[in-house]
Amino acid sequence: MKHFLLAMFVSVVLIGCSDESTPSKQSAADIRAGRIVAEKECKGCHGLDGKGTAPGIPNLAGQRGRYVMAALNEYKNGVRVHAALRTIAATMTEDDTRAVAAFYASLPPVAATKTPVFSPYERGKVVAADCAGCHGADGNSTTPGTPNLAGQQPRYFVAATQEYLTGARASAPMDPLLRKLNKLDMESVALYFASQTPAPRSAPATGDAAAGEPRTAVCGGCHGSHGVSTDSATPSLASEDPQYLTHSIKAYRTTRKHDLMRRLVADLTDKDIDNIVAFYATQKSKPAENGQTLLKEITDKCNRCHAGERDNPALAIPVINGQDKDYLTLALRAYRDDKRGNSMMHNMSMPYADSIIESIASYYASQPAR
């Protein structure tokens, strides 16, 4: 999700391509010397064939030498956090680093595994089937008092469900169902509903939409023009079920804990609330995301940097096709959570939830190594 989420990954190391300390071609002498270094320091995790010996350990075979050198220097300088690698990198001379990078770059890449590509949208569609009885098959509720989920912002959806589970919101009939969902399921169903089109709604029996519109001016700063939010953590109010929306606004007076909302609704009369609800219920909404095309949109962006051929040694950007899925997952999470230094990658990966990271990592792990 462009805002929800979870992004490119694996570091784009900003090193000048004309750096003379890194040869543009691996010499036979460097390759021979690098094998000796790898035998001593690297084979326990990365093997002499360059294949990671366990899930979460990256394949180095065929990786660009300039990138491997840059990564080792980042471990040595503490930019990346890995106790063992930092110790190993610190003992390597510049010649050792260049040689071991040349050795692994000279190896044929590891063949990609048959990794199924995880689709949050399709997984969410499966989970959503259990919600249809109350919220409608596509998230458009026809039961008074039950909220629409179609088009709802995904981060808000996840946060709201967590509030039910922690007791921050009063318990609800779906609590037992929510407790069965893991994090990937929760994020996936949020993306599925966010991608559905909200149905138009007729005016409720109470309230005056024209009178309610001026009272929503202060609401627009967070909930968007006419109640269509552009922030993945803030709910859309347009086309929402009137009874549910009324109940929610009044709950901020008493049980829901949100200081700003509590202050904003404190002076509203019941009539004001009816009017505001009438306005929002009749506004046209739209999907917050497009889950069916999301993976392609993200990988198209990733490929701008990462899709180059392995035989271009001038680049310090890793090739990620066929890379270990667990390693890619860990790397992207580390960038997102600011545990791995690279401001560009942090900014790009920050919006992505774990379900999106899982999708991206499984996609690249399944691609043919080249």
Secondary structure, DSSP 8 states (H G I E B T S, - for coil): --S------S------TT-TTS-SS--HHHHHHHHHHIIIIIHHHH-TTS--SSTTS---TT--HHHHHHHHHHHHTTSS--HHHHHHHHH--HHHHHHHHHHHHHS------------HHHHHHHHHTTTHHHH-TTS---STTS---TT--HHHHHHHHHHHHHTSS---TTHHHHHT--HHHHHHHHHHHHTS--------SS--HHHHHHHTTTTHHHH-GGG---STTS---TT--HHHHHHHHHHHHHTS--HHHHHHHTT--HHHHHHHHHHHHTS----S--TTTHHHHHHHHHHHHH-S-TT-TT--S---TT--HHHHHHHHHHHHTT-S--HHHHHHHTT--HHHHHHHHHHHHHS---
